[in-house]
Amino acid sequence: MRRKLLVLLAAAGAVLASVAFFRRGGARRERVDLYFADGSMVSLGEGPDAERLLALGRTTLDAAR
Amino acid sequence: MEAAQALADLTEISTQIKAAALFRADGSIDASTLADGTRFVEAARALLSAADGVRTEPLVQLEAATADGSVFVVRDGERLVAAVTGPEPTVGLVFYDLKSCLRSSAESEEPEKPKRAAPKRKPKEEGENGEA
């Protein structure tokens, strides 16, 4: 009985941890993806360029409201 | 297809797109889903202009993903389309729909190709098929 409870707790913990992982680090990360004519792509997630472009992105989003 | 119709089709096909505008590199607006798209287009142009400076290679499209939503800009020569979506859109699908919209609106301005003249038929020779 105790062993079953431990397994159940471990499984629940794993599910919660994976949900937290994907919510924090995955798709919700703010970024700017730039696609160039030569087929290359740059993803800016942090740094001065990213901050500047994200600020302009937010301004554009506000302008669409 | 006219720009307004291309944009109407875009918003009908893509439920993720909340607002969009078709415009030119000089800022003139061809069509917009917003009553006054000027501020939106100016902001999108400023974003594109700033993004252009990141590399010397020409930029063809971008996505700025924020917690409140995403901004997309796609460029095809002098023509551009900008759109906004909610957070976490299906990026590939949105880009595909925006490119289709740009293509559709461009088709309306292309000069109509001259129709090929029908090949001249050889006049039937008398006495054909053994008739005289």
N, CA and C atoms of all chains as a GROMACS GRO file, in nm:
protein
  591
    1MET      N    1   0.083  -0.121   0.000
    1MET     CA    2   0.000   0.000   0.000
    1MET      C    3   0.087   0.126   0.000
    2ARG      N    4   0.188   0.125   0.087
    2ARG     CA    5   0.278   0.240   0.098
    2ARG      C    6   0.359   0.259  -0.031
    3ARG      N    7   0.398   0.146  -0.087
    3ARG     CA    8   0.476   0.149  -0.209
    3ARG      C    9   0.392   0.207  -0.325
    4LYS      N   10   0.267   0.165  -0.331
    4LYS     CA   11   0.176   0.216  -0.435
    4LYS      C   12   0.159   0.367  -0.422
    5LEU      N   13   0.148   0.412  -0.300
    5LEU     CA   14   0.131   0.556  -0.275
    5LEU      C   15   0.254   0.634  -0.321
    6LEU      N   16   0.372   0.576  -0.296
    6LEU     CA   17   0.497   0.641  -0.337
    6LEU      C   18   0.507   0.651  -0.489
    7VAL      N   19   0.468   0.542  -0.555
    7VAL     CA   20   0.471   0.540  -0.702
    7VAL      C   21   0.375   0.646  -0.757
    8LEU      N   22   0.258   0.653  -0.697
    8LEU     CA   23   0.157   0.749  -0.739
    8LEU      C   24   0.206   0.894  -0.720
    9LEU      N   25   0.268   0.918  -0.607
    9LEU     CA   26   0.322   1.052  -0.579
    9LEU      C   27   0.433   1.088  -0.677
   10ALA      N   28   0.519   0.991  -0.705
   10ALA     CA   29   0.629   1.014  -0.800
   10ALA      C   30   0.574   1.046  -0.938
   11ALA      N   31   0.472   0.973  -0.980
   11ALA     CA   32   0.411   0.998  -1.112
   11ALA      C   33   0.348   1.136  -1.118
   12ALA      N   34   0.277   1.173  -1.012
   12ALA     CA   35   0.213   1.305  -1.008
   12ALA      C   36   0.319   1.415  -1.010
   13GLY      N   37   0.428   1.393  -0.939
   13GLY     CA   38   0.538   1.490  -0.936
   13GLY      C   39   0.600   1.508  -1.074
   14ALA      N   40   0.617   1.398  -1.146
   14ALA     CA   41   0.676   1.404  -1.280
   14ALA      C   42   0.586   1.482  -1.375
   15VAL      N   43   0.456   1.459  -1.365
   15VAL     CA   44   0.361   1.530  -1.452
   15VAL      C   45   0.366   1.680  -1.422
   16LEU      N   46   0.363   1.715  -1.294
   16LEU     CA   47   0.366   1.857  -1.255
   16LEU      C   48   0.496   1.924  -1.299
   17ALA      N   49   0.607   1.852  -1.283
   17ALA     CA   50   0.738   1.908  -1.322
   17ALA      C   51   0.743   1.932  -1.472
   18SER      N   52   0.692   1.837  -1.552
   18SER     CA   53   0.698   1.855  -1.698
   18SER      C   54   0.608   1.970  -1.742
   19VAL      N   55   0.492   1.984  -1.678
   19VAL     CA   56   0.401   2.096  -1.712
   19VAL      C   57   0.470   2.229  -1.681
   20ALA      N   58   0.533   2.238  -1.564
   20ALA     CA   59   0.603   2.361  -1.524
   20ALA      C   60   0.717   2.391  -1.619
   21PHE      N   61   0.788   2.286  -1.661
   21PHE     CA   62   0.902   2.303  -1.751
   21PHE      C   63   0.857   2.363  -1.884
   22PHE      N   64   0.753   2.305  -1.942
   22PHE     CA   65   0.707   2.352  -2.074
   22PHE      C   66   0.644   2.490  -2.066
   23ARG      N   67   0.576   2.518  -1.955
   23ARG     CA   68   0.511   2.649  -1.943
   23ARG      C   69   0.614   2.760  -1.924
   24ARG      N   70   0.719   2.731  -1.852
   24ARG     CA   71   0.819   2.836  -1.824
   24ARG      C   72   0.916   2.857  -1.939
   25GLY      N   73   0.974   2.747  -1.985
   25GLY     CA   74   1.086   2.762  -2.079
   25GLY      C   75   1.050   2.750  -2.224
   26GLY      N   76   0.939   2.688  -2.254
   26GLY     CA   77   0.910   2.652  -2.392
   26GLY      C   78   0.849   2.763  -2.474
   27ALA      N   79   0.727   2.742  -2.513
   27ALA     CA   80   0.664   2.827  -2.612
   27ALA      C   81   0.638   2.970  -2.563
   28ARG      N   82   0.631   2.991  -2.434
   28ARG     CA   83   0.592   3.123  -2.384
   28ARG      C   84   0.707   3.223  -2.385
   29ARG      N   85   0.826   3.176  -2.419
   29ARG     CA   86   0.941   3.265  -2.416
   29ARG      C   87   0.923   3.376  -2.520
   30GLU      N   88   0.948   3.499  -2.479
   30GLU     CA   89   0.937   3.611  -2.572
   30GLU      C   90   1.061   3.613  -2.661
   31ARG      N   91   1.039   3.631  -2.789
   31ARG     CA   92   1.151   3.626  -2.882
   31ARG      C   93   1.113   3.694  -3.013
   32VAL      N   94   1.213   3.723  -3.095
   32VAL     CA   95   1.189   3.773  -3.230
   32VAL      C   96   1.264   3.682  -3.326
   33ASP      N   97   1.191   3.623  -3.420
   33ASP     CA   98   1.252   3.537  -3.521
   33ASP      C   99   1.262   3.613  -3.652
   34LEU      N  100   1.381   3.619  -3.706
   34LEU     CA  101   1.404   3.691  -3.831
   34LEU      C  102   1.442   3.591  -3.940
   35TYR      N  103   1.376   3.601  -4.054
   35TYR     CA  104   1.400   3.509  -4.166
   35TYR      C  105   1.457   3.590  -4.282
   36PHE      N  106   1.573   3.548  -4.332
   36PHE     CA  107   1.642   3.624  -4.435
   36PHE      C  108   1.628   3.561  -4.574
   37ALA      N  109   1.658   3.643  -4.674
   37ALA     CA  110   1.640   3.601  -4.813
   37ALA      C  111   1.725   3.480  -4.849
   38ASP      N  112   1.837   3.461  -4.782
   38ASP     CA  113   1.924   3.347  -4.815
   38ASP      C  114   1.876   3.218  -4.747
   39GLY      N  115   1.763   3.225  -4.677
   39GLY     CA  116   1.708   3.106  -4.614
   39GLY      C  117   1.748   3.089  -4.469
   40SER      N  118   1.836   3.176  -4.419
   40SER     CA  119   1.879   3.164  -4.280
   40SER      C  120   1.778   3.229  -4.185
   41MET      N  121   1.786   3.191  -4.059
   41MET     CA  122   1.694   3.244  -3.958
   41MET      C  123   1.772   3.274  -3.831
   42VAL      N  124   1.738   3.386  -3.768
   42VAL     CA  125   1.799   3.423  -3.641
   42VAL      C  126   1.688   3.440  -3.538
   43SER      N  127   1.704   3.377  -3.423
   43SER     CA  128   1.606   3.391  -3.316
   43SER      C  129   1.669   3.472  -3.203
   44LEU      N  130   1.611   3.590  -3.176
   44LEU     CA  131   1.665   3.678  -3.071
   44LEU      C  132   1.576   3.667  -2.948
   45GLY      N  133   1.632   3.613  -2.841
   45GLY     CA  134   1.555   3.597  -2.718
   45GLY      C  135   1.595   3.694  -2.610
   46GLU      N  136   1.721   3.732  -2.613
   46GLU     CA  137   1.769   3.828  -2.514
   46GLU      C  138   1.879   3.915  -2.574
   47GLY      N  139   1.911   4.022  -2.504
   47GLY     CA  140   2.011   4.116  -2.556
   47GLY      C  141   1.944   4.244  -2.603
   48PRO      N  142   2.026   4.345  -2.634
   48PRO     CA  143   1.970   4.476  -2.672
   48PRO      C  144   1.885   4.472  -2.798
   49ASP      N  145   1.927   4.392  -2.898
   49ASP     CA  146   1.849   4.382  -3.022
   49ASP      C  147   1.711   4.325  -2.994
   50ALA      N  148   1.708   4.217  -2.915
   50ALA     CA  149   1.581   4.151  -2.883
   50ALA      C  150   1.489   4.247  -2.807
   51GLU      N  151   1.544   4.318  -2.711
   51GLU     CA  152   1.462   4.410  -2.630
   51GLU      C  153   1.402   4.521  -2.714
   52ARG      N  154   1.486   4.575  -2.804
   52ARG     CA  155   1.441   4.684  -2.891
   52ARG      C  156   1.329   4.634  -2.984
   53LEU      N  157   1.351   4.517  -3.044
   53LEU     CA  158   1.252   4.465  -3.138
   53LEU      C  159   1.124   4.421  -3.067
   54LEU      N  160   1.138   4.365  -2.947
   54LEU     CA  161   1.019   4.324  -2.872
   54LEU      C  162   0.937   4.446  -2.831
   55ALA      N  163   1.005   4.555  -2.796
   55ALA     CA  164   0.934   4.678  -2.760
   55ALA      C  165   0.855   4.729  -2.881
   56LEU      N  166   0.917   4.722  -3.000
   56LEU     CA  167   0.847   4.764  -3.122
   56LEU      C  168   0.731   4.669  -3.154
   57GLY      N  169   0.752   4.541  -3.125
   57GLY     CA  170   0.646   4.441  -3.143
   57GLY      C  171   0.526   4.471  -3.054
   58ARG      N  172   0.553   4.508  -2.929
   58ARG     CA  173   0.444   4.541  -2.836
   58ARG      C  174   0.369   4.667  -2.882
   59THR      N  175   0.445   4.764  -2.935
   59THR     CA  176   0.382   4.886  -2.988
   59THR      C  177   0.289   4.850  -3.105
   60THR      N  178   0.335   4.757  -3.190
   60THR     CA  179   0.254   4.715  -3.304
   60THR      C  180   0.127   4.642  -3.257
   61LEU      N  181   0.143   4.558  -3.156
   61LEU     CA  182   0.027   4.488  -3.099
   61LEU      C  183  -0.074   4.588  -3.042
   62ASP      N  184  -0.023   4.689  -2.972
   62ASP     CA  185  -0.112   4.792  -2.915
   62ASP      C  186  -0.185   4.868  -3.025
   63ALA      N  187  -0.113   4.896  -3.133
   63ALA     CA  188  -0.173   4.972  -3.243
   63ALA      C  189  -0.284   4.894  -3.313
   64ALA      N  190  -0.281   4.762  -3.300
   64ALA     CA  191  -0.383   4.679  -3.366
   64ALA      C  192  -0.509   4.667  -3.280
   65ARG      N  193  -0.506   4.721  -3.159
   65ARG     CA  194  -0.623   4.707  -3.069
   65ARG      C  195  -0.722   4.822  -3.088
   66MET      N  196  -0.709   3.941  -5.790
   66MET     CA  197  -0.790   3.966  -5.671
   66MET      C  198  -0.748   4.099  -5.608
   67GLU      N  199  -0.845   4.176  -5.567
   67GLU     CA  200  -0.813   4.304  -5.504
   67GLU      C  201  -0.756   4.284  -5.365
   68ALA      N  202  -0.681   4.386  -5.318
   68ALA     CA  203  -0.616   4.376  -5.187
   68ALA      C  204  -0.719   4.354  -5.076
   69ALA      N  205  -0.830   4.428  -5.082
   69ALA     CA  206  -0.933   4.415  -4.977
   69ALA      C  207  -0.992   4.274  -4.974
   70GLN      N  208  -1.012   4.217  -5.093
   70GLN     CA  209  -1.067   4.082  -5.101
   70GLN      C  210  -0.966   3.980  -5.051
   71ALA      N  211  -0.838   4.001  -5.086
   71ALA     CA  212  -0.732   3.910  -5.040
   71ALA      C  213  -0.724   3.910  -4.887
   72LEU      N  214  -0.740   4.028  -4.829
   72LEU     CA  215  -0.735   4.041  -4.683
   72LEU      C  216  -0.860   3.978  -4.618
   73ALA      N  217  -0.974   3.996  -4.681
   73ALA     CA  218  -1.098   3.936  -4.629
   73ALA      C  219  -1.087   3.784  -4.631
   74ASP      N  220  -1.030   3.731  -4.738
   74ASP     CA  221  -1.011   3.586  -4.748
   74ASP      C  222  -0.914   3.538  -4.640
   75LEU      N  223  -0.810   3.617  -4.616
   75LEU     CA  224  -0.709   3.581  -4.515
   75LEU      C  225  -0.772   3.567  -4.377
   76THR      N  226  -0.851   3.665  -4.338
   76THR     CA  227  -0.911   3.661  -4.203
   76THR      C  228  -1.019   3.555  -4.193
   77GLU      N  229  -1.076   3.519  -4.308
   77GLU     CA  230  -1.177   3.413  -4.306
   77GLU      C  231  -1.110   3.276  -4.292
   78ILE      N  232  -0.998   3.259  -4.362
   78ILE     CA  233  -0.926   3.131  -4.359
   78ILE      C  234  -0.855   3.112  -4.226
   79SER      N  235  -0.782   3.215  -4.183
   79SER     CA  236  -0.700   3.202  -4.063
   79SER      C  237  -0.769   3.265  -3.943
   80THR      N  238  -0.823   3.180  -3.857
   80THR     CA  239  -0.894   3.230  -3.738
   80THR      C  240  -0.795   3.284  -3.635
   81GLN      N  241  -0.666   3.251  -3.652
   81GLN     CA  242  -0.565   3.299  -3.556
   81GLN      C  243  -0.535   3.447  -3.574
   82ILE      N  244  -0.555   3.497  -3.696
   82ILE     CA  245  -0.521   3.637  -3.726
   82ILE      C  246  -0.630   3.731  -3.676
   83LYS      N  247  -0.589   3.824  -3.589
   83LYS     CA  248  -0.686   3.917  -3.529
   83LYS      C  249  -0.697   4.047  -3.606
   84ALA      N  250  -0.586   4.091  -3.665
   84ALA     CA  251  -0.587   4.213  -3.746
   84ALA      C  252  -0.474   4.201  -3.848
   85ALA      N  253  -0.494   4.263  -3.963
   85ALA     CA  254  -0.390   4.255  -4.067
   85ALA      C  255  -0.401   4.375  -4.161
   86ALA      N  256  -0.292   4.403  -4.230
   86ALA     CA  257  -0.292   4.513  -4.328
   86ALA      C  258  -0.197   4.480  -4.441
   87LEU      N  259  -0.240   4.515  -4.560
   87LEU     CA  260  -0.155   4.504  -4.679
   87LEU      C  261  -0.107   4.644  -4.712
   88PHE      N  262   0.022   4.661  -4.728
   88PHE     CA  263   0.074   4.795  -4.754
   88PHE      C  264   0.200   4.789  -4.839
   89ARG      N  265   0.249   4.908  -4.876
   89ARG     CA  266   0.370   4.919  -4.959
   89ARG      C  267   0.488   4.964  -4.875
   90ALA      N  268   0.605   4.946  -4.931
   90ALA     CA  269   0.727   4.984  -4.859
   90ALA      C  270   0.728   5.133  -4.823
   91ASP      N  271   0.660   5.215  -4.906
   91ASP     CA  272   0.656   5.359  -4.877
   91ASP      C  273   0.552   5.395  -4.771
   92GLY      N  274   0.477   5.296  -4.722
   92GLY     CA  275   0.380   5.320  -4.615
   92GLY      C  276   0.237   5.333  -4.662
   93SER      N  277   0.215   5.340  -4.793
   93SER     CA  278   0.077   5.353  -4.841
   93SER      C  279   0.002   5.221  -4.816
   94ILE      N  280  -0.121   5.235  -4.768
   94ILE     CA  281  -0.199   5.118  -4.728
   94ILE      C  282  -0.291   5.075  -4.842
   95ASP      N  283  -0.282   4.947  -4.880
   95ASP     CA  284  -0.371   4.892  -4.983
   95ASP      C  285  -0.502   4.845  -4.921
   96ALA      N  286  -0.494   4.782  -4.805
   96ALA     CA  287  -0.614   4.733  -4.736
   96ALA      C  288  -0.579   4.705  -4.591
   97SER      N  289  -0.679   4.719  -4.504
   97SER     CA  290  -0.656   4.694  -4.362
   97SER      C  291  -0.785   4.644  -4.298
   98THR      N  292  -0.772   4.556  -4.201
   98THR     CA  293  -0.892   4.510  -4.130
   98THR      C  294  -0.930   4.610  -4.020
   99LEU      N  295  -0.839   4.703  -3.993
   99LEU     CA  296  -0.865   4.804  -3.890
   99LEU      C  297  -0.930   4.927  -3.955
  100ALA      N  298  -1.017   4.993  -3.879
  100ALA     CA  299  -1.084   5.112  -3.934
  100ALA      C  300  -0.980   5.215  -3.980
  101ASP      N  301  -0.879   5.236  -3.896
  101ASP     CA  302  -0.768   5.323  -3.935
  101ASP      C  303  -0.639   5.245  -3.910
  102GLY      N  304  -0.583   5.193  -4.016
  102GLY     CA  305  -0.465   5.108  -4.002
  102GLY      C  306  -0.333   5.184  -4.002
  103THR      N  307  -0.341   5.316  -4.005
  103THR     CA  308  -0.218   5.397  -4.018
  103THR      C  309  -0.119   5.371  -3.906
  104ARG      N  310  -0.169   5.375  -3.782
  104ARG     CA  311  -0.079   5.359  -3.667
  104ARG      C  312  -0.018   5.219  -3.666
  105PHE      N  313  -0.101   5.122  -3.700
  105PHE     CA  314  -0.056   4.982  -3.704
  105PHE      C  315   0.052   4.962  -3.811
  106VAL      N  316   0.027   5.017  -3.929
  106VAL     CA  317   0.123   5.002  -4.040
  106VAL      C  318   0.254   5.075  -4.008
  107GLU      N  319   0.242   5.193  -3.949
  107GLU     CA  320   0.364   5.267  -3.913
  107GLU      C  321   0.446   5.190  -3.810
  108ALA      N  322   0.378   5.129  -3.713
  108ALA     CA  323   0.447   5.050  -3.611
  108ALA      C  324   0.512   4.927  -3.672
  109ALA      N  325   0.442   4.862  -3.764
  109ALA     CA  326   0.497   4.743  -3.831
  109ALA      C  327   0.619   4.780  -3.916
  110ARG      N  328   0.612   4.896  -3.981
  110ARG     CA  329   0.726   4.943  -4.063
  110ARG      C  330   0.846   4.975  -3.975
  111ALA      N  331   0.819   5.032  -3.859
  111ALA     CA  332   0.929   5.064  -3.766
  111ALA      C  333   0.994   4.935  -3.716
  112LEU      N  334   0.913   4.834  -3.689
  112LEU     CA  335   0.965   4.704  -3.646
  112LEU      C  336   1.051   4.641  -3.755
  113LEU      N  337   1.000   4.643  -3.876
  113LEU     CA  338   1.073   4.585  -3.989
  113LEU      C  339   1.203   4.661  -4.015
  114SER      N  340   1.196   4.792  -4.006
  114SER     CA  341   1.314   4.874  -4.030
  114SER      C  342   1.423   4.845  -3.926
  115ALA      N  343   1.381   4.830  -3.800
  115ALA     CA  344   1.478   4.799  -3.694
  115ALA      C  345   1.536   4.659  -3.714
  116ALA      N  346   1.450   4.566  -3.756
  116ALA     CA  347   1.495   4.428  -3.778
  116ALA      C  348   1.589   4.418  -3.897
  117ASP      N  349   1.568   4.505  -3.996
  117ASP     CA  350   1.655   4.509  -4.114
  117ASP      C  351   1.800   4.539  -4.078
  118GLY      N  352   1.818   4.612  -3.969
  118GLY     CA  353   1.952   4.651  -3.929
  118GLY      C  354   2.031   4.543  -3.857
  119VAL      N  355   1.965   4.433  -3.827
  119VAL     CA  356   2.034   4.326  -3.752
  119VAL      C  357   2.141   4.260  -3.837
  120ARG      N  358   2.112   4.244  -3.966
  120ARG     CA  359   2.206   4.181  -4.060
  120ARG      C  360   2.206   4.256  -4.191
  121THR      N  361   2.308   4.234  -4.271
  121THR     CA  362   2.310   4.300  -4.402
  121THR      C  363   2.223   4.226  -4.503
  122GLU      N  364   2.203   4.096  -4.480
  122GLU     CA  365   2.120   4.014  -4.569
  122GLU      C  366   1.975   4.067  -4.566
  123PRO      N  367   1.909   4.074  -4.684
  123PRO     CA  368   1.770   4.124  -4.683
  123PRO      C  369   1.677   4.036  -4.600
  124LEU      N  370   1.591   4.102  -4.525
  124LEU     CA  371   1.495   4.033  -4.439
  124LEU      C  372   1.367   4.008  -4.520
  125VAL      N  373   1.312   3.888  -4.513
  125VAL     CA  374   1.190   3.861  -4.589
  125VAL      C  375   1.067   3.842  -4.500
  126GLN      N  376   1.088   3.797  -4.378
  126GLN     CA  377   0.975   3.784  -4.287
  126GLN      C  378   1.023   3.780  -4.143
  127LEU      N  379   0.932   3.815  -4.052
  127LEU     CA  380   0.968   3.812  -3.909
  127LEU      C  381   0.846   3.781  -3.825
  128GLU      N  382   0.875   3.729  -3.706
  128GLU     CA  383   0.771   3.712  -3.605
  128GLU      C  384   0.825   3.766  -3.473
  129ALA      N  385   0.752   3.858  -3.412
  129ALA     CA  386   0.786   3.904  -3.277
  129ALA      C  387   0.684   3.841  -3.183
  130ALA      N  388   0.730   3.748  -3.100
  130ALA     CA  389   0.640   3.675  -3.011
  130ALA      C  390   0.648   3.732  -2.871
  131THR      N  391   0.537   3.786  -2.822
  131THR     CA  392   0.532   3.838  -2.684
  131THR      C  393   0.427   3.758  -2.606
  132ALA      N  394   0.421   3.786  -2.477
  132ALA     CA  395   0.324   3.713  -2.393
  132ALA      C  396   0.180   3.750  -2.431
  133ASP      N  397   0.161   3.869  -2.490
  133ASP     CA  398   0.026   3.915  -2.527
  133ASP      C  399  -0.018   3.871  -2.666
  134GLY      N  400   0.077   3.832  -2.748
  134GLY     CA  401   0.045   3.793  -2.885
  134GLY      C  402   0.168   3.805  -2.973
  135SER      N  403   0.149   3.772  -3.100
  135SER     CA  404   0.260   3.778  -3.195
  135SER      C  405   0.231   3.877  -3.307
  136VAL      N  406   0.339   3.936  -3.357
  136VAL     CA  407   0.331   4.024  -3.474
  136VAL      C  408   0.406   3.955  -3.587
  137PHE      N  409   0.344   3.949  -3.703
  137PHE     CA  410   0.408   3.891  -3.821
  137PHE      C  411   0.420   3.997  -3.929
  138VAL      N  412   0.532   3.999  -3.997
  138VAL     CA  413   0.548   4.086  -4.114
  138VAL      C  414   0.613   4.002  -4.224
  139VAL      N  415   0.554   4.004  -4.343
  139VAL     CA  416   0.609   3.933  -4.458
  139VAL      C  417   0.628   4.032  -4.571
  140ARG      N  418   0.744   4.025  -4.636
  140ARG     CA  419   0.776   4.120  -4.743
  140ARG      C  420   0.795   4.046  -4.875
  141ASP      N  421   0.740   4.103  -4.981
  141ASP     CA  422   0.764   4.050  -5.116
  141ASP      C  423   0.791   4.171  -5.204
  142GLY      N  424   0.916   4.208  -5.215
  142GLY     CA  425   0.954   4.327  -5.291
  142GLY      C  426   0.900   4.452  -5.224
  143GLU      N  427   0.817   4.526  -5.297
  143GLU     CA  428   0.760   4.651  -5.244
  143GLU      C  429   0.633   4.626  -5.163
  144ARG      N  430   0.582   4.503  -5.171
  144ARG     CA  431   0.456   4.472  -5.103
  144ARG      C  432   0.483   4.407  -4.969
  145LEU      N  433   0.401   4.444  -4.872
  145LEU     CA  434   0.416   4.385  -4.738
  145LEU      C  435   0.280   4.353  -4.680
  146VAL      N  436   0.279   4.256  -4.590
  146VAL     CA  437   0.160   4.228  -4.512
  146VAL      C  438   0.204   4.213  -4.367
  147ALA      N  439   0.127   4.275  -4.278
  147ALA     CA  440   0.153   4.263  -4.134
  147ALA      C  441   0.028   4.211  -4.068
  148ALA      N  442   0.046   4.129  -3.965
  148ALA     CA  443  -0.070   4.071  -3.895
  148ALA      C  444  -0.037   4.050  -3.749
  149VAL      N  445  -0.141   4.049  -3.667
  149VAL     CA  446  -0.123   4.016  -3.525
  149VAL      C  447  -0.211   3.896  -3.492
  150THR      N  448  -0.160   3.813  -3.400
  150THR     CA  449  -0.233   3.696  -3.352
  150THR      C  450  -0.231   3.697  -3.200
  151GLY      N  451  -0.299   3.601  -3.142
  151GLY     CA  452  -0.290   3.582  -2.998
  151GLY      C  453  -0.159   3.515  -2.963
  152PRO      N  454  -0.136   3.484  -2.835
  152PRO     CA  455  -0.012   3.416  -2.797
  152PRO      C  456  -0.006   3.274  -2.851
  153GLU      N  457   0.116   3.229  -2.879
  153GLU     CA  458   0.144   3.093  -2.925
  153GLU      C  459   0.063   3.052  -3.050
  154PRO      N  460   0.078   3.126  -3.158
  154PRO     CA  461   0.009   3.085  -3.281
  154PRO      C  462   0.083   2.970  -3.351
  155THR      N  463   0.017   2.911  -3.449
  155THR     CA  464   0.084   2.810  -3.532
  155THR      C  465   0.164   2.886  -3.638
  156VAL      N  466   0.291   2.908  -3.606
  156VAL     CA  467   0.374   3.002  -3.683
  156VAL      C  468   0.379   2.970  -3.832
  157GLY      N  469   0.406   2.844  -3.866
  157GLY     CA  470   0.419   2.805  -4.006
  157GLY      C  471   0.292   2.831  -4.085
  158LEU      N  472   0.180   2.803  -4.021
  158LEU     CA  473   0.050   2.822  -4.086
  158LEU      C  474   0.021   2.970  -4.110
  159VAL      N  475   0.053   3.053  -4.013
  159VAL     CA  476   0.029   3.198  -4.027
  159VAL      C  477   0.116   3.253  -4.141
  160PHE      N  478   0.244   3.214  -4.144
  160PHE     CA  479   0.332   3.262  -4.251
  160PHE      C  480   0.279   3.216  -4.388
  161TYR      N  481   0.233   3.093  -4.395
  161TYR     CA  482   0.180   3.039  -4.521
  161TYR      C  483   0.060   3.121  -4.568
  162ASP      N  484  -0.032   3.149  -4.475
  162ASP     CA  485  -0.152   3.225  -4.510
  162ASP      C  486  -0.117   3.368  -4.552
  163LEU      N  487  -0.019   3.428  -4.484
  163LEU     CA  488   0.021   3.566  -4.518
  163LEU      C  489   0.085   3.571  -4.657
  164LYS      N  490   0.166   3.471  -4.688
  164LYS     CA  491   0.230   3.468  -4.822
  164LYS      C  492   0.124   3.447  -4.930
  165SER      N  493   0.027   3.362  -4.903
  165SER     CA  494  -0.082   3.340  -5.000
  165SER      C  495  -0.159   3.469  -5.023
  166CYS      N  496  -0.182   3.544  -4.916
  166CYS     CA  497  -0.254   3.671  -4.925
  166CYS      C  498  -0.176   3.770  -5.011
  167LEU      N  499  -0.045   3.778  -4.987
  167LEU     CA  500   0.040   3.869  -5.066
  167LEU      C  501   0.035   3.830  -5.215
  168ARG      N  502   0.043   3.700  -5.239
  168ARG     CA  503   0.042   3.650  -5.378
  168ARG      C  504  -0.091   3.685  -5.446
  169SER      N  505  -0.200   3.661  -5.373
  169SER     CA  506  -0.333   3.688  -5.430
  169SER      C  507  -0.350   3.835  -5.463
  170SER      N  508  -0.305   3.923  -5.375
  170SER     CA  509  -0.322   4.066  -5.400
  170SER      C  510  -0.231   4.112  -5.513
  171ALA      N  511  -0.116   4.047  -5.528
  171ALA     CA  512  -0.023   4.086  -5.635
  171ALA      C  513  -0.078   4.045  -5.771
  172GLU      N  514  -0.151   3.934  -5.775
  172GLU     CA  515  -0.204   3.885  -5.903
  172GLU      C  516  -0.297   3.987  -5.969
  173SER      N  517  -0.367   4.065  -5.884
  173SER     CA  518  -0.463   4.161  -5.938
  173SER      C  519  -0.395   4.273  -6.014
  174GLU      N  520  -0.269   4.297  -5.981
  174GLU     CA  521  -0.199   4.409  -6.045
  174GLU      C  522  -0.113   4.370  -6.163
  175GLU      N  523  -0.091   4.238  -6.175
  175GLU     CA  524  -0.008   4.194  -6.287
  175GLU      C  525  -0.083   4.219  -6.417
  176PRO      N  526  -0.013   4.272  -6.518
  176PRO     CA  527  -0.081   4.292  -6.646
  176PRO      C  528  -0.128   4.159  -6.703
  177GLU      N  529  -0.248   4.162  -6.758
  177GLU     CA  530  -0.304   4.038  -6.812
  177GLU      C  531  -0.218   3.988  -6.928
  178LYS      N  532  -0.189   3.859  -6.924
  178LYS     CA  533  -0.106   3.804  -7.032
  178LYS      C  534  -0.185   3.803  -7.162
  179PRO      N  535  -0.120   3.844  -7.271
  179PRO     CA  536  -0.192   3.841  -7.399
  179PRO      C  537  -0.229   3.698  -7.436
  180LYS      N  538  -0.352   3.684  -7.482
  180LYS     CA  539  -0.397   3.549  -7.518
  180LYS      C  540  -0.326   3.504  -7.644
  181ARG      N  541  -0.289   3.378  -7.642
  181ARG     CA  542  -0.220   3.324  -7.759
  181ARG      C  543  -0.317   3.308  -7.874
  182ALA      N  544  -0.275   3.356  -7.988
  182ALA     CA  545  -0.363   3.344  -8.104
  182ALA      C  546  -0.381   3.197  -8.139
  183ALA      N  547  -0.503   3.164  -8.174
  183ALA     CA  548  -0.530   3.025  -8.212
  183ALA      C  549  -0.453   2.992  -8.339
  184PRO      N  550  -0.397   2.872  -8.344
  184PRO     CA  551  -0.320   2.838  -8.464
  184PRO      C  552  -0.409   2.836  -8.588
  185LYS      N  553  -0.352   2.891  -8.692
  185LYS     CA  554  -0.430   2.897  -8.816
  185LYS      C  555  -0.451   2.756  -8.871
  186ARG      N  556  -0.574   2.734  -8.910
  186ARG     CA  557  -0.603   2.601  -8.964
  186ARG      C  558  -0.573   2.601  -9.113
  187LYS      N  559  -0.520   2.494  -9.152
  187LYS     CA  560  -0.490   2.479  -9.295
  187LYS      C  561  -0.621   2.471  -9.372
  188PRO      N  562  -0.635   2.551  -9.474
  188PRO     CA  563  -0.759   2.536  -9.554
  188PRO      C  564  -0.766   2.397  -9.616
  189LYS      N  565  -0.889   2.343  -9.610
  189LYS     CA  566  -0.904   2.208  -9.664
  189LYS      C  567  -0.879   2.208  -9.813
  190GLU      N  568  -0.798   2.116  -9.848
  190GLU     CA  569  -0.771   2.108  -9.992
  190GLU      C  570  -0.887   2.041 -10.061
  191GLU      N  571  -0.916   2.092 -10.175
  191GLU     CA  572  -1.023   2.028 -10.252
  191GLU      C  573  -0.979   1.890 -10.294
  192GLY      N  574  -1.075   1.807 -10.295
  192GLY     CA  575  -1.044   1.672 -10.338
  192GLY      C  576  -0.989   1.585 -10.227
  193GLU      N  577  -0.999   1.638 -10.103
  193GLU     CA  578  -0.952   1.561  -9.989
  193GLU      C  579  -1.043   1.441  -9.968
  194ASN      N  580  -0.991   1.337  -9.915
  194ASN     CA  581  -1.063   1.211  -9.889
  194ASN      C  582  -1.123   1.153 -10.018
  195GLY      N  583  -1.060   1.184 -10.123
  195GLY     CA  584  -1.098   1.124 -10.250
  195GLY      C  585  -1.220   1.188 -10.312
  196GLU      N  586  -1.271   1.298 -10.251
  196GLU     CA  587  -1.389   1.364 -10.310
  196GLU      C  588  -1.345   1.454 -10.424
  197ALA      N  589  -1.426   1.469 -10.522
  197ALA     CA  590  -1.391   1.554 -10.632
  197ALA      C  591  -1.505   1.647 -10.670
   0.00000   0.00000   0.00000
